[in-house]
Amino acid sequence: MTWLKDKKLVVVGNKYSAGFINEIKKYCKVQIFDAYEDGIEQIFKAMHAADFVFLLIGCSPCNHNVH
């Protein structure tokens, strides 16, 4: 997993995604957004700048899932 440490990861979820976030943070730097509290423009800007995006569908409102 050394190849992952130099990548930009964005995780969009909510407070229930802590288990996933804690696991992935062991391997790389992660920018975390709460889908219900952070602004959608801020989230989309970070998503476009990231190498990988994890959009946790069960933890996000529908308007995040259509883009």
CHARMM-style PDB file with segment names, atoms N, HN, CA, C and O in Angstrom:
ATOM      1  N   MET     1       0.809  -1.206   0.000  1.00  0.00      PROA
ATOM      2  CA  MET     1       0.000   0.000   0.000  1.00  0.00      PROA
ATOM      3  C   MET     1       0.849   1.266   0.000  1.00  0.00      PROA
ATOM      4  O   MET     1       0.322   2.353   0.239  1.00  0.00      PROA
ATOM      5  N   THR     2       2.132   1.155  -0.258  1.00  0.00      PROA
ATOM      6  HN  THR     2       2.560   0.273  -0.452  1.00  0.00      PROA
ATOM      7  CA  THR     2       2.980   2.352  -0.260  1.00  0.00      PROA
ATOM      8  C   THR     2       2.629   3.299  -1.404  1.00  0.00      PROA
ATOM      9  O   THR     2       2.842   4.506  -1.282  1.00  0.00      PROA
ATOM     10  N   TRP     3       2.097   2.785  -2.511  1.00  0.00      PROA
ATOM     11  HN  TRP     3       1.924   1.805  -2.610  1.00  0.00      PROA
ATOM     12  CA  TRP     3       1.708   3.621  -3.636  1.00  0.00      PROA
ATOM     13  C   TRP     3       0.579   4.570  -3.260  1.00  0.00      PROA
ATOM     14  O   TRP     3       0.412   5.614  -3.890  1.00  0.00      PROA
ATOM     15  N   LEU     4      -0.190   4.221  -2.250  1.00  0.00      PROA
ATOM     16  HN  LEU     4      -0.054   3.373  -1.738  1.00  0.00      PROA
ATOM     17  CA  LEU     4      -1.349   5.000  -1.854  1.00  0.00      PROA
ATOM     18  C   LEU     4      -0.987   6.227  -1.025  1.00  0.00      PROA
ATOM     19  O   LEU     4      -1.756   7.188  -0.983  1.00  0.00      PROA
ATOM     20  N   LYS     5       0.161   6.213  -0.371  1.00  0.00      PROA
ATOM     21  HN  LYS     5       0.786   5.432  -0.405  1.00  0.00      PROA
ATOM     22  CA  LYS     5       0.496   7.300   0.554  1.00  0.00      PROA
ATOM     23  C   LYS     5       0.671   8.645  -0.132  1.00  0.00      PROA
ATOM     24  O   LYS     5       0.538   9.677   0.525  1.00  0.00      PROA
ATOM     25  N   ASP     6       0.965   8.674  -1.431  1.00  0.00      PROA
ATOM     26  HN  ASP     6       1.073   7.835  -1.964  1.00  0.00      PROA
ATOM     27  CA  ASP     6       1.156   9.927  -2.151  1.00  0.00      PROA
ATOM     28  C   ASP     6      -0.096  10.403  -2.883  1.00  0.00      PROA
ATOM     29  O   ASP     6      -0.054  11.420  -3.576  1.00  0.00      PROA
ATOM     30  N   LYS     7      -1.184   9.700  -2.741  1.00  0.00      PROA
ATOM     31  HN  LYS     7      -1.218   8.875  -2.178  1.00  0.00      PROA
ATOM     32  CA  LYS     7      -2.417  10.043  -3.439  1.00  0.00      PROA
ATOM     33  C   LYS     7      -3.314  10.909  -2.567  1.00  0.00      PROA
ATOM     34  O   LYS     7      -3.283  10.829  -1.339  1.00  0.00      PROA
ATOM     35  N   LYS     8      -4.119  11.742  -3.234  1.00  0.00      PROA
ATOM     36  HN  LYS     8      -4.145  11.807  -4.232  1.00  0.00      PROA
ATOM     37  CA  LYS     8      -5.104  12.566  -2.541  1.00  0.00      PROA
ATOM     38  C   LYS     8      -6.430  11.816  -2.518  1.00  0.00      PROA
ATOM     39  O   LYS     8      -6.985  11.479  -3.563  1.00  0.00      PROA
ATOM     40  N   LEU     9      -6.923  11.563  -1.323  1.00  0.00      PROA
ATOM     41  HN  LEU     9      -6.472  11.837  -0.474  1.00  0.00      PROA
ATOM     42  CA  LEU     9      -8.202  10.889  -1.162  1.00  0.00      PROA
ATOM     43  C   LEU     9      -9.209  11.810  -0.510  1.00  0.00      PROA
ATOM     44  O   LEU     9      -8.882  12.548   0.419  1.00  0.00      PROA
ATOM     45  N   VAL    10     -10.424  11.764  -0.995  1.00  0.00      PROA
ATOM     46  HN  VAL    10     -10.691  11.164  -1.750  1.00  0.00      PROA
ATOM     47  CA  VAL    10     -11.533  12.500  -0.404  1.00  0.00      PROA
ATOM     48  C   VAL    10     -12.593  11.480  -0.015  1.00  0.00      PROA
ATOM     49  O   VAL    10     -12.945  10.599  -0.800  1.00  0.00      PROA
ATOM     50  N   VAL    11     -13.092  11.610   1.196  1.00  0.00      PROA
ATOM     51  HN  VAL    11     -12.806  12.325   1.833  1.00  0.00      PROA
ATOM     52  CA  VAL    11     -14.178  10.756   1.666  1.00  0.00      PROA
ATOM     53  C   VAL    11     -15.351  11.664   2.016  1.00  0.00      PROA
ATOM     54  O   VAL    11     -15.221  12.594   2.812  1.00  0.00      PROA
ATOM     55  N   VAL    12     -16.500  11.376   1.405  1.00  0.00      PROA
ATOM     56  HN  VAL    12     -16.606  10.620   0.759  1.00  0.00      PROA
ATOM     57  CA  VAL    12     -17.724  12.120   1.696  1.00  0.00      PROA
ATOM     58  C   VAL    12     -18.678  11.147   2.371  1.00  0.00      PROA
ATOM     59  O   VAL    12     -19.099  10.153   1.778  1.00  0.00      PROA
ATOM     60  N   GLY    13     -19.007  11.444   3.602  1.00  0.00      PROA
ATOM     61  HN  GLY    13     -18.666  12.251   4.084  1.00  0.00      PROA
ATOM     62  CA  GLY    13     -19.888  10.569   4.361  1.00  0.00      PROA
ATOM     63  C   GLY    13     -20.598  11.353   5.441  1.00  0.00      PROA
ATOM     64  O   GLY    13     -21.054  12.473   5.211  1.00  0.00      PROA
ATOM     65  N   ASN    14     -20.691  10.768   6.612  1.00  0.00      PROA
ATOM     66  HN  ASN    14     -20.321   9.859   6.800  1.00  0.00      PROA
ATOM     67  CA  ASN    14     -21.236  11.456   7.780  1.00  0.00      PROA
ATOM     68  C   ASN    14     -20.635  10.823   9.026  1.00  0.00      PROA
ATOM     69  O   ASN    14     -19.658  10.079   8.936  1.00  0.00      PROA
ATOM     70  N   LYS    15     -21.202  11.110  10.169  1.00  0.00      PROA
ATOM     71  HN  LYS    15     -21.995  11.715  10.242  1.00  0.00      PROA
ATOM     72  CA  LYS    15     -20.615  10.626  11.418  1.00  0.00      PROA
ATOM     73  C   LYS    15     -20.590   9.105  11.513  1.00  0.00      PROA
ATOM     74  O   LYS    15     -19.814   8.554  12.295  1.00  0.00      PROA
ATOM     75  N   TYR    16     -21.411   8.421  10.744  1.00  0.00      PROA
ATOM     76  HN  TYR    16     -22.041   8.868  10.108  1.00  0.00      PROA
ATOM     77  CA  TYR    16     -21.456   6.964  10.792  1.00  0.00      PROA
ATOM     78  C   TYR    16     -20.370   6.306   9.947  1.00  0.00      PROA
ATOM     79  O   TYR    16     -20.251   5.081   9.945  1.00  0.00      PROA
ATOM     80  N   SER    17     -19.581   7.097   9.233  1.00  0.00      PROA
ATOM     81  HN  SER    17     -19.678   8.093   9.235  1.00  0.00      PROA
ATOM     82  CA  SER    17     -18.516   6.548   8.400  1.00  0.00      PROA
ATOM     83  C   SER    17     -17.166   6.536   9.110  1.00  0.00      PROA
ATOM     84  O   SER    17     -16.139   6.317   8.466  1.00  0.00      PROA
ATOM     85  N   ALA    18     -17.145   6.764  10.405  1.00  0.00      PROA
ATOM     86  HN  ALA    18     -17.979   6.942  10.927  1.00  0.00      PROA
ATOM     87  CA  ALA    18     -15.896   6.850  11.165  1.00  0.00      PROA
ATOM     88  C   ALA    18     -15.071   5.573  11.084  1.00  0.00      PROA
ATOM     89  O   ALA    18     -13.845   5.650  11.007  1.00  0.00      PROA
ATOM     90  N   GLY    19     -15.689   4.424  11.098  1.00  0.00      PROA
ATOM     91  HN  GLY    19     -16.685   4.361  11.160  1.00  0.00      PROA
ATOM     92  CA  GLY    19     -14.947   3.162  11.028  1.00  0.00      PROA
ATOM     93  C   GLY    19     -14.163   3.044   9.740  1.00  0.00      PROA
ATOM     94  O   GLY    19     -12.992   2.666   9.762  1.00  0.00      PROA
ATOM     95  N   PHE    20     -14.790   3.360   8.617  1.00  0.00      PROA
ATOM     96  HN  PHE    20     -15.741   3.666   8.599  1.00  0.00      PROA
ATOM     97  CA  PHE    20     -14.114   3.326   7.325  1.00  0.00      PROA
ATOM     98  C   PHE    20     -12.983   4.340   7.283  1.00  0.00      PROA
ATOM     99  O   PHE    20     -11.886   4.030   6.819  1.00  0.00      PROA
ATOM    100  N   ILE    21     -13.241   5.537   7.758  1.00  0.00      PROA
ATOM    101  HN  ILE    21     -14.132   5.788   8.135  1.00  0.00      PROA
ATOM    102  CA  ILE    21     -12.239   6.609   7.733  1.00  0.00      PROA
ATOM    103  C   ILE    21     -11.043   6.245   8.598  1.00  0.00      PROA
ATOM    104  O   ILE    21      -9.903   6.471   8.193  1.00  0.00      PROA
ATOM    105  N   ASN    22     -11.274   5.695   9.765  1.00  0.00      PROA
ATOM    106  HN  ASN    22     -12.201   5.511  10.094  1.00  0.00      PROA
ATOM    107  CA  ASN    22     -10.167   5.304  10.642  1.00  0.00      PROA
ATOM    108  C   ASN    22      -9.280   4.245  10.002  1.00  0.00      PROA
ATOM    109  O   ASN    22      -8.065   4.259  10.196  1.00  0.00      PROA
ATOM    110  N   GLU    23      -9.864   3.338   9.251  1.00  0.00      PROA
ATOM    111  HN  GLU    23     -10.852   3.327   9.093  1.00  0.00      PROA
ATOM    112  CA  GLU    23      -9.075   2.301   8.570  1.00  0.00      PROA
ATOM    113  C   GLU    23      -8.249   2.888   7.432  1.00  0.00      PROA
ATOM    114  O   GLU    23      -7.066   2.573   7.310  1.00  0.00      PROA
ATOM    115  N   ILE    24      -8.840   3.725   6.606  1.00  0.00      PROA
ATOM    116  HN  ILE    24      -9.802   3.982   6.705  1.00  0.00      PROA
ATOM    117  CA  ILE    24      -8.143   4.249   5.432  1.00  0.00      PROA
ATOM    118  C   ILE    24      -7.041   5.239   5.828  1.00  0.00      PROA
ATOM    119  O   ILE    24      -6.042   5.369   5.120  1.00  0.00      PROA
ATOM    120  N   LYS    25      -7.219   5.934   6.954  1.00  0.00      PROA
ATOM    121  HN  LYS    25      -8.031   5.827   7.530  1.00  0.00      PROA
ATOM    122  CA  LYS    25      -6.204   6.893   7.412  1.00  0.00      PROA
ATOM    123  C   LYS    25      -4.892   6.219   7.796  1.00  0.00      PROA
ATOM    124  O   LYS    25      -3.872   6.895   7.926  1.00  0.00      PROA
ATOM    125  N   LYS    26      -4.897   4.932   7.978  1.00  0.00      PROA
ATOM    126  HN  LYS    26      -5.726   4.382   7.873  1.00  0.00      PROA
ATOM    127  CA  LYS    26      -3.668   4.203   8.289  1.00  0.00      PROA
ATOM    128  C   LYS    26      -2.713   4.180   7.099  1.00  0.00      PROA
ATOM    129  O   LYS    26      -1.507   4.011   7.273  1.00  0.00      PROA
ATOM    130  N   TYR    27      -3.246   4.349   5.901  1.00  0.00      PROA
ATOM    131  HN  TYR    27      -4.226   4.487   5.760  1.00  0.00      PROA
ATOM    132  CA  TYR    27      -2.457   4.173   4.683  1.00  0.00      PROA
ATOM    133  C   TYR    27      -2.188   5.448   3.898  1.00  0.00      PROA
ATOM    134  O   TYR    27      -1.290   5.474   3.056  1.00  0.00      PROA
ATOM    135  N   CYS    28      -2.950   6.508   4.158  1.00  0.00      PROA
ATOM    136  HN  CYS    28      -3.680   6.488   4.842  1.00  0.00      PROA
ATOM    137  CA  CYS    28      -2.779   7.724   3.361  1.00  0.00      PROA
ATOM    138  C   CYS    28      -3.405   8.913   4.067  1.00  0.00      PROA
ATOM    139  O   CYS    28      -4.057   8.778   5.103  1.00  0.00      PROA
ATOM    140  N   LYS    29      -3.190  10.077   3.480  1.00  0.00      PROA
ATOM    141  HN  LYS    29      -2.661  10.187   2.639  1.00  0.00      PROA
ATOM    142  CA  LYS    29      -3.825  11.293   3.983  1.00  0.00      PROA
ATOM    143  C   LYS    29      -5.194  11.417   3.338  1.00  0.00      PROA
ATOM    144  O   LYS    29      -5.346  11.247   2.129  1.00  0.00      PROA
ATOM    145  N   VAL    30      -6.173  11.710   4.153  1.00  0.00      PROA
ATOM    146  HN  VAL    30      -6.050  11.847   5.136  1.00  0.00      PROA
ATOM    147  CA  VAL    30      -7.556  11.739   3.689  1.00  0.00      PROA
ATOM    148  C   VAL    30      -8.181  13.085   4.045  1.00  0.00      PROA
ATOM    149  O   VAL    30      -8.036  13.578   5.164  1.00  0.00      PROA
ATOM    150  N   GLN    31      -8.872  13.664   3.082  1.00  0.00      PROA
ATOM    151  HN  GLN    31      -8.990  13.264   2.173  1.00  0.00      PROA
ATOM    152  CA  GLN    31      -9.658  14.856   3.339  1.00  0.00      PROA
ATOM    153  C   GLN    31     -11.094  14.383   3.528  1.00  0.00      PROA
ATOM    154  O   GLN    31     -11.649  13.712   2.658  1.00  0.00      PROA
ATOM    155  N   ILE    32     -11.691  14.730   4.652  1.00  0.00      PROA
ATOM    156  HN  ILE    32     -11.240  15.275   5.359  1.00  0.00      PROA
ATOM    157  CA  ILE    32     -12.995  14.191   5.036  1.00  0.00      PROA
ATOM    158  C   ILE    32     -14.040  15.298   5.009  1.00  0.00      PROA
ATOM    159  O   ILE    32     -13.807  16.406   5.493  1.00  0.00      PROA
ATOM    160  N   PHE    33     -15.188  14.978   4.438  1.00  0.00      PROA
ATOM    161  HN  PHE    33     -15.376  14.078   4.044  1.00  0.00      PROA
ATOM    162  CA  PHE    33     -16.305  15.909   4.396  1.00  0.00      PROA
ATOM    163  C   PHE    33     -17.545  15.226   4.939  1.00  0.00      PROA
ATOM    164  O   PHE    33     -17.798  14.052   4.666  1.00  0.00      PROA
ATOM    165  N   ASP    34     -18.311  15.978   5.711  1.00  0.00      PROA
ATOM    166  HN  ASP    34     -18.105  16.931   5.932  1.00  0.00      PROA
ATOM    167  CA  ASP    34     -19.602  15.499   6.177  1.00  0.00      PROA
ATOM    168  C   ASP    34     -20.628  15.955   5.144  1.00  0.00      PROA
ATOM    169  O   ASP    34     -20.800  17.153   4.924  1.00  0.00      PROA
ATOM    170  N   ALA    35     -21.295  15.019   4.523  1.00  0.00      PROA
ATOM    171  HN  ALA    35     -21.155  14.045   4.701  1.00  0.00      PROA
ATOM    172  CA  ALA    35     -22.214  15.325   3.429  1.00  0.00      PROA
ATOM    173  C   ALA    35     -23.385  16.193   3.864  1.00  0.00      PROA
ATOM    174  O   ALA    35     -23.992  16.869   3.034  1.00  0.00      PROA
ATOM    175  N   TYR    36     -23.710  16.184   5.148  1.00  0.00      PROA
ATOM    176  HN  TYR    36     -23.216  15.635   5.822  1.00  0.00      PROA
ATOM    177  CA  TYR    36     -24.846  16.949   5.638  1.00  0.00      PROA
ATOM    178  C   TYR    36     -24.441  18.312   6.200  1.00  0.00      PROA
ATOM    179  O   TYR    36     -25.286  19.198   6.324  1.00  0.00      PROA
ATOM    180  N   GLU    37     -23.169  18.493   6.541  1.00  0.00      PROA
ATOM    181  HN  GLU    37     -22.483  17.772   6.441  1.00  0.00      PROA
ATOM    182  CA  GLU    37     -22.752  19.731   7.188  1.00  0.00      PROA
ATOM    183  C   GLU    37     -21.860  20.617   6.325  1.00  0.00      PROA
ATOM    184  O   GLU    37     -21.897  21.839   6.466  1.00  0.00      PROA
ATOM    185  N   ASP    38     -21.063  20.034   5.437  1.00  0.00      PROA
ATOM    186  HN  ASP    38     -21.033  19.041   5.323  1.00  0.00      PROA
ATOM    187  CA  ASP    38     -20.153  20.817   4.590  1.00  0.00      PROA
ATOM    188  C   ASP    38     -20.870  21.242   3.314  1.00  0.00      PROA
ATOM    189  O   ASP    38     -21.770  20.554   2.831  1.00  0.00      PROA
ATOM    190  N   GLY    39     -20.457  22.383   2.780  1.00  0.00      PROA
ATOM    191  HN  GLY    39     -19.726  22.942   3.172  1.00  0.00      PROA
ATOM    192  CA  GLY    39     -21.090  22.923   1.580  1.00  0.00      PROA
ATOM    193  C   GLY    39     -20.822  22.083   0.347  1.00  0.00      PROA
ATOM    194  O   GLY    39     -19.728  21.545   0.177  1.00  0.00      PROA
ATOM    195  N   ILE    40     -21.818  21.972  -0.508  1.00  0.00      PROA
ATOM    196  HN  ILE    40     -22.707  22.409  -0.370  1.00  0.00      PROA
ATOM    197  CA  ILE    40     -21.703  21.120  -1.685  1.00  0.00      PROA
ATOM    198  C   ILE    40     -20.642  21.637  -2.659  1.00  0.00      PROA
ATOM    199  O   ILE    40     -19.964  20.836  -3.303  1.00  0.00      PROA
ATOM    200  N   GLU    41     -20.484  22.961  -2.780  1.00  0.00      PROA
ATOM    201  HN  GLU    41     -21.034  23.612  -2.257  1.00  0.00      PROA
ATOM    202  CA  GLU    41     -19.449  23.501  -3.668  1.00  0.00      PROA
ATOM    203  C   GLU    41     -18.056  23.137  -3.166  1.00  0.00      PROA
ATOM    204  O   GLU    41     -17.178  22.781  -3.953  1.00  0.00      PROA
ATOM    205  N   GLN    42     -17.863  23.226  -1.870  1.00  0.00      PROA
ATOM    206  HN  GLN    42     -18.576  23.515  -1.231  1.00  0.00      PROA
ATOM    207  CA  GLN    42     -16.578  22.869  -1.254  1.00  0.00      PROA
ATOM    208  C   GLN    42     -16.272  21.384  -1.478  1.00  0.00      PROA
ATOM    209  O   GLN    42     -15.135  21.020  -1.778  1.00  0.00      PROA
ATOM    210  N   ILE    43     -17.271  20.546  -1.334  1.00  0.00      PROA
ATOM    211  HN  ILE    43     -18.195  20.842  -1.091  1.00  0.00      PROA
ATOM    212  CA  ILE    43     -17.094  19.106  -1.528  1.00  0.00      PROA
ATOM    213  C   ILE    43     -16.748  18.801  -2.975  1.00  0.00      PROA
ATOM    214  O   ILE    43     -15.818  18.037  -3.236  1.00  0.00      PROA
ATOM    215  N   PHE    44     -17.482  19.386  -3.927  1.00  0.00      PROA
ATOM    216  HN  PHE    44     -18.237  20.006  -3.715  1.00  0.00      PROA
ATOM    217  CA  PHE    44     -17.229  19.109  -5.341  1.00  0.00      PROA
ATOM    218  C   PHE    44     -15.864  19.624  -5.779  1.00  0.00      PROA
ATOM    219  O   PHE    44     -15.202  18.987  -6.598  1.00  0.00      PROA
ATOM    220  N   LYS    45     -15.438  20.749  -5.256  1.00  0.00      PROA
ATOM    221  HN  LYS    45     -15.976  21.266  -4.590  1.00  0.00      PROA
ATOM    222  CA  LYS    45     -14.106  21.278  -5.585  1.00  0.00      PROA
ATOM    223  C   LYS    45     -13.030  20.293  -5.117  1.00  0.00      PROA
ATOM    224  O   LYS    45     -12.094  20.001  -5.860  1.00  0.00      PROA
ATOM    225  N   ALA    46     -13.157  19.790  -3.909  1.00  0.00      PROA
ATOM    226  HN  ALA    46     -13.918  20.027  -3.306  1.00  0.00      PROA
ATOM    227  CA  ALA    46     -12.192  18.817  -3.379  1.00  0.00      PROA
ATOM    228  C   ALA    46     -12.247  17.514  -4.165  1.00  0.00      PROA
ATOM    229  O   ALA    46     -11.213  16.886  -4.393  1.00  0.00      PROA
ATOM    230  N   MET    47     -13.434  17.104  -4.580  1.00  0.00      PROA
ATOM    231  HN  MET    47     -14.274  17.614  -4.394  1.00  0.00      PROA
ATOM    232  CA  MET    47     -13.578  15.864  -5.347  1.00  0.00      PROA
ATOM    233  C   MET    47     -12.842  15.957  -6.682  1.00  0.00      PROA
ATOM    234  O   MET    47     -12.207  14.993  -7.110  1.00  0.00      PROA
ATOM    235  N   HSD    48     -12.923  17.105  -7.333  1.00  0.00      PROA
ATOM    236  HN  HSD    48     -13.439  17.889  -6.985  1.00  0.00      PROA
ATOM    237  CA  HSD    48     -12.268  17.278  -8.632  1.00  0.00      PROA
ATOM    238  C   HSD    48     -10.747  17.343  -8.507  1.00  0.00      PROA
ATOM    239  O   HSD    48     -10.038  17.046  -9.468  1.00  0.00      PROA
ATOM    240  N   ALA    49     -10.240  17.726  -7.339  1.00  0.00      PROA
ATOM    241  HN  ALA    49     -10.816  17.967  -6.558  1.00  0.00      PROA
ATOM    242  CA  ALA    49      -8.796  17.832  -7.123  1.00  0.00      PROA
ATOM    243  C   ALA    49      -8.182  16.536  -6.590  1.00  0.00      PROA
ATOM    244  O   ALA    49      -6.961  16.428  -6.479  1.00  0.00      PROA
ATOM    245  N   ALA    50      -9.016  15.564  -6.265  1.00  0.00      PROA
ATOM    246  HN  ALA    50     -10.008  15.652  -6.356  1.00  0.00      PROA
ATOM    247  CA  ALA    50      -8.534  14.331  -5.646  1.00  0.00      PROA
ATOM    248  C   ALA    50      -8.186  13.272  -6.678  1.00  0.00      PROA
ATOM    249  O   ALA    50      -8.686  13.282  -7.803  1.00  0.00      PROA
ATOM    250  N   ASP    51      -7.308  12.351  -6.264  1.00  0.00      PROA
ATOM    251  HN  ASP    51      -6.901  12.343  -5.351  1.00  0.00      PROA
ATOM    252  CA  ASP    51      -6.991  11.185  -7.093  1.00  0.00      PROA
ATOM    253  C   ASP    51      -8.079  10.117  -6.962  1.00  0.00      PROA
ATOM    254  O   ASP    51      -8.430   9.448  -7.934  1.00  0.00      PROA
ATOM    255  N   PHE    52      -8.601   9.970  -5.753  1.00  0.00      PROA
ATOM    256  HN  PHE    52      -8.317  10.513  -4.963  1.00  0.00      PROA
ATOM    257  CA  PHE    52      -9.653   8.997  -5.477  1.00  0.00      PROA
ATOM    258  C   PHE    52     -10.712   9.650  -4.608  1.00  0.00      PROA
ATOM    259  O   PHE    52     -10.398  10.448  -3.725  1.00  0.00      PROA
ATOM    260  N   VAL    53     -11.971   9.306  -4.863  1.00  0.00      PROA
ATOM    261  HN  VAL    53     -12.226   8.657  -5.581  1.00  0.00      PROA
ATOM    262  CA  VAL    53     -13.086   9.822  -4.066  1.00  0.00      PROA
ATOM    263  C   VAL    53     -13.918   8.644  -3.601  1.00  0.00      PROA
ATOM    264  O   VAL    53     -14.303   7.786  -4.396  1.00  0.00      PROA
ATOM    265  N   PHE    54     -14.190   8.612  -2.316  1.00  0.00      PROA
ATOM    266  HN  PHE    54     -13.878   9.309  -1.671  1.00  0.00      PROA
ATOM    267  CA  PHE    54     -15.104   7.632  -1.750  1.00  0.00      PROA
ATOM    268  C   PHE    54     -16.356   8.392  -1.338  1.00  0.00      PROA
ATOM    269  O   PHE    54     -16.349   9.136  -0.357  1.00  0.00      PROA
ATOM    270  N   LEU    55     -17.414   8.200  -2.084  1.00  0.00      PROA
ATOM    271  HN  LEU    55     -17.420   7.596  -2.881  1.00  0.00      PROA
ATOM    272  CA  LEU    55     -18.708   8.798  -1.779  1.00  0.00      PROA
ATOM    273  C   LEU    55     -19.552   7.708  -1.146  1.00  0.00      PROA
ATOM    274  O   LEU    55     -20.061   6.821  -1.831  1.00  0.00      PROA
ATOM    275  N   LEU    56     -19.692   7.783   0.147  1.00  0.00      PROA
ATOM    276  HN  LEU    56     -19.279   8.503   0.703  1.00  0.00      PROA
ATOM    277  CA  LEU    56     -20.396   6.739   0.886  1.00  0.00      PROA
ATOM    278  C   LEU    56     -21.899   6.970   0.714  1.00  0.00      PROA
ATOM    279  O   LEU    56     -22.503   7.777   1.422  1.00  0.00      PROA
ATOM    280  N   ILE    57     -22.477   6.260  -0.221  1.00  0.00      PROA
ATOM    281  HN  ILE    57     -21.987   5.604  -0.796  1.00  0.00      PROA
ATOM    282  CA  ILE    57     -23.847   6.491  -0.674  1.00  0.00      PROA
ATOM    283  C   ILE    57     -24.857   6.430   0.470  1.00  0.00      PROA
ATOM    284  O   ILE    57     -25.775   7.248   0.521  1.00  0.00      PROA
ATOM    285  N   GLY    58     -24.707   5.500   1.362  1.00  0.00      PROA
ATOM    286  HN  GLY    58     -23.962   4.835   1.320  1.00  0.00      PROA
ATOM    287  CA  GLY    58     -25.641   5.382   2.479  1.00  0.00      PROA
ATOM    288  C   GLY    58     -25.506   6.498   3.498  1.00  0.00      PROA
ATOM    289  O   GLY    58     -26.340   6.623   4.395  1.00  0.00      PROA
ATOM    290  N   CYS    59     -24.468   7.310   3.371  1.00  0.00      PROA
ATOM    291  HN  CYS    59     -23.790   7.208   2.643  1.00  0.00      PROA
ATOM    292  CA  CYS    59     -24.196   8.384   4.328  1.00  0.00      PROA
ATOM    293  C   CYS    59     -24.291   9.765   3.670  1.00  0.00      PROA
ATOM    294  O   CYS    59     -23.819  10.750   4.238  1.00  0.00      PROA
ATOM    295  N   SER    60     -24.891   9.849   2.487  1.00  0.00      PROA
ATOM    296  HN  SER    60     -25.275   9.049   2.025  1.00  0.00      PROA
ATOM    297  CA  SER    60     -24.933  11.099   1.747  1.00  0.00      PROA
ATOM    298  C   SER    60     -26.339  11.370   1.230  1.00  0.00      PROA
ATOM    299  O   SER    60     -27.064  10.439   0.878  1.00  0.00      PROA
ATOM    300  N   PRO    61     -26.726  12.644   1.183  1.00  0.00      PROA
ATOM    301  CA  PRO    61     -28.029  12.959   0.591  1.00  0.00      PROA
ATOM    302  C   PRO    61     -28.018  12.732  -0.927  1.00  0.00      PROA
ATOM    303  O   PRO    61     -26.952  12.674  -1.539  1.00  0.00      PROA
ATOM    304  N   CYS    62     -29.171  12.607  -1.512  1.00  0.00      PROA
ATOM    305  HN  CYS    62     -30.037  12.654  -1.015  1.00  0.00      PROA
ATOM    306  CA  CYS    62     -29.290  12.276  -2.940  1.00  0.00      PROA
ATOM    307  C   CYS    62     -28.640  13.299  -3.854  1.00  0.00      PROA
ATOM    308  O   CYS    62     -28.133  12.922  -4.910  1.00  0.00      PROA
ATOM    309  N   ASN    63     -28.632  14.574  -3.496  1.00  0.00      PROA
ATOM    310  HN  ASN    63     -29.044  14.880  -2.638  1.00  0.00      PROA
ATOM    311  CA  ASN    63     -28.080  15.590  -4.408  1.00  0.00      PROA
ATOM    312  C   ASN    63     -26.577  15.455  -4.591  1.00  0.00      PROA
ATOM    313  O   ASN    63     -26.038  16.041  -5.529  1.00  0.00      PROA
ATOM    314  N   HSD    64     -25.883  14.723  -3.752  1.00  0.00      PROA
ATOM    315  HN  HSD    64     -26.322  14.247  -2.990  1.00  0.00      PROA
ATOM    316  CA  HSD    64     -24.464  14.470  -3.925  1.00  0.00      PROA
ATOM    317  C   HSD    64     -24.224  13.326  -4.909  1.00  0.00      PROA
ATOM    318  O   HSD    64     -23.158  13.238  -5.518  1.00  0.00      PROA
ATOM    319  N   ASN    65     -25.188  12.479  -5.059  1.00  0.00      PROA
ATOM    320  HN  ASN    65     -26.055  12.550  -4.565  1.00  0.00      PROA
ATOM    321  CA  ASN    65     -25.024  11.255  -5.819  1.00  0.00      PROA
ATOM    322  C   ASN    65     -25.283  11.419  -7.318  1.00  0.00      PROA
ATOM    323  O   ASN    65     -24.978  10.510  -8.089  1.00  0.00      PROA
ATOM    324  N   VAL    66     -25.825  12.527  -7.739  1.00  0.00      PROA
ATOM    325  HN  VAL    66     -26.073  13.266  -7.113  1.00  0.00      PROA
ATOM    326  CA  VAL    66     -26.182  12.697  -9.139  1.00  0.00      PROA
ATOM    327  C   VAL    66     -25.054  13.309  -9.966  1.00  0.00      PROA
ATOM    328  O   VAL    66     -25.169  13.390 -11.189  1.00  0.00      PROA
ATOM    329  N   HSD    67     -23.994  13.731  -9.340  1.00  0.00      PROA
ATOM    330  HN  HSD    67     -23.902  13.665  -8.347  1.00  0.00      PROA
ATOM    331  CA  HSD    67     -22.879  14.350 -10.069  1.00  0.00      PROA
ATOM    332  C   HSD    67     -21.830  13.325 -10.275  1.00  0.00      PROA
ATOM    333  OT1 HSD    67     -20.791  13.616 -10.868  1.00  0.00      PROA
TER     334      HSD     67
END
